[in-house]
Every structure is written in structure tokens, then in C-alpha cells.
């Protein structure tokens, strides 16, 4: 099963991750304990992909990615309402098709050699 499935368990899990990630209380306690090792591995990979990037820029870009990712995966329905039904929060293919180039462009722009 994946987040694209109709399994309510995934929807609930991803909503919980989004809540925890955005919580000043739970974020530092749970997200750090569960995901910091993975995030640090990802940051190391980003350093290889963007060798001229400053660490500060990599961490801010990751922070923006994390927010976009957790909001998207939480399927809050916000985009459904804002778009008048043109976009759907459970349409992961469209979400990924838009988020990946958007985030990649942001990383390239912010982390470019200065």
C-alpha cells in the first residue's frame, strides 16, 4: 500500500505526520527522533548534487520542501476549496507533477553558485 491508495490508514498517517511536522511541541520531539537521520542523509545527497550550495541554503530549501510535502500528503482539501474544485488534494499524480519541478527549481535557484 502507498499514499496513493484508498486505504484510510495512509490518509490518517499522513495527516498525523503533517500535524506533527507543523507542531511546535511535537515536531522537535517526534519528527527529530523519527526522521532526522533520514533528513541528514538527504542533505548529504543534496550536497553532492549541489556542490556550491551553502549549508544554510540547503537546510532552508529542505525546510520548504518538508512543508510542501507534508501539506500535500495530508490531503486537507484546502486546494480543492481554493481552486473551486479544479484541483483535488487526493490527486497525488498532479501534486507530484507540480511539486517536483517547483521544488527542484527552488533548490537550483537558491543553491546556485554565488
C-alpha positions as CSV (number, residue, x, y, z in Angstrom):
1,X,0.0,0.0,0.0
2,X,1.1,3.6,-0.7
3,X,-0.2,7.0,0.0
4,X,-1.9,6.9,-3.4
5,X,-4.1,4.1,-2.2
6,X,-7.7,4.5,-0.9
7,X,-6.6,3.0,2.4
8,X,-7.8,5.3,5.2
9,X,-4.8,4.2,7.3
10,X,-2.5,6.0,4.9
11,X,-4.6,9.1,4.9
12,X,-4.7,9.2,8.7
13,X,-1.0,8.5,9.0
14,X,-0.1,11.3,6.5
15,X,-2.4,13.8,8.2
16,X,-0.8,12.9,11.5
17,X,2.7,13.4,10.1
18,X,1.7,16.8,8.7
19,X,0.2,17.8,12.1
20,X,3.4,16.7,14.0
21,X,5.7,18.3,11.5
22,X,3.9,21.6,12.0
23,X,3.6,21.4,15.7
24,X,6.0,23.5,17.9
25,X,5.6,20.9,20.6
26,X,5.5,17.6,18.8
27,X,7.7,18.5,15.8
28,X,11.0,18.7,17.8
29,X,10.2,15.6,19.8
30,X,8.8,13.2,17.2
31,X,10.0,14.4,13.8
32,X,13.6,14.7,15.1
33,X,13.6,11.3,16.7
34,X,12.0,9.6,13.7
35,X,13.3,11.4,10.7
36,X,16.5,13.4,11.4
37,X,18.8,10.5,10.4
38,X,17.0,10.2,7.0
39,X,16.9,14.0,6.5
40,X,20.6,14.3,7.2
41,X,21.3,11.5,4.6
42,X,19.1,13.5,2.2
43,X,21.1,16.7,3.0
44,X,24.3,14.9,2.3
45,X,23.0,13.8,-1.1
46,X,21.9,17.4,-1.8
47,X,25.5,18.5,-1.1
48,X,26.7,16.1,-3.7
49,X,24.1,17.3,-6.2
50,X,24.6,21.0,-5.4
51,X,28.3,21.2,-4.6
52,X,28.4,25.0,-4.5
53,X,25.5,25.3,-2.1
54,X,25.9,26.7,1.3
55,X,24.6,24.5,4.1
56,X,22.3,27.3,5.2
57,X,20.6,27.4,1.8
58,X,20.3,23.6,1.7
59,X,18.6,23.5,5.1
60,X,16.1,26.3,4.2
61,X,15.3,24.6,0.9
62,X,14.7,21.3,2.7
63,X,12.5,23.1,5.2
64,X,10.4,24.5,2.4
65,X,10.2,21.1,0.7
66,X,9.2,19.4,4.0
67,X,6.3,21.9,4.5
68,X,5.1,21.5,0.9
69,X,5.4,17.7,1.1
70,X,3.6,17.3,4.4
71,X,0.8,19.7,3.4
72,X,0.3,17.9,0.1
73,X,0.3,14.4,1.7
74,X,-2.1,15.5,4.4
75,X,-4.9,15.9,1.8
76,X,-6.5,18.7,3.8
77,X,-8.9,19.6,1.0
78,X,-7.6,23.2,1.1
79,X,-6.5,23.2,-2.6
80,X,-9.9,21.8,-3.5
81,X,-11.7,24.7,-1.9
82,X,-9.2,27.4,-3.1
83,X,-9.4,26.2,-6.7
84,X,-13.1,25.8,-6.8
85,X,-12.7,22.1,-7.5
86,X,-10.2,22.4,-10.3
87,X,-7.5,20.8,-8.2
88,X,-8.0,17.9,-5.8
89,X,-5.9,17.2,-2.7
90,X,-6.1,13.4,-3.3
91,X,-4.7,13.7,-6.8
92,X,-1.1,12.7,-6.0
93,X,0.0,12.5,-9.6
94,X,-0.9,16.1,-10.3
95,X,0.6,17.1,-6.9
96,X,3.9,15.4,-7.7
97,X,3.9,16.7,-11.3
98,X,3.7,20.2,-10.0
99,X,5.7,19.9,-6.7
100,X,8.8,18.2,-8.1
101,X,9.7,20.7,-10.8
102,X,8.7,23.6,-8.4
103,X,10.9,22.4,-5.6
104,X,13.8,21.4,-7.9
105,X,13.7,24.9,-9.5
106,X,13.8,26.4,-6.0
107,X,16.8,24.4,-4.9
108,X,18.6,25.3,-8.1
109,X,17.8,29.0,-7.7
110,X,18.6,29.3,-4.0
111,X,21.6,27.0,-4.0
112,X,23.3,28.2,-7.2
113,X,26.9,29.2,-7.0
114,X,27.2,32.8,-5.7
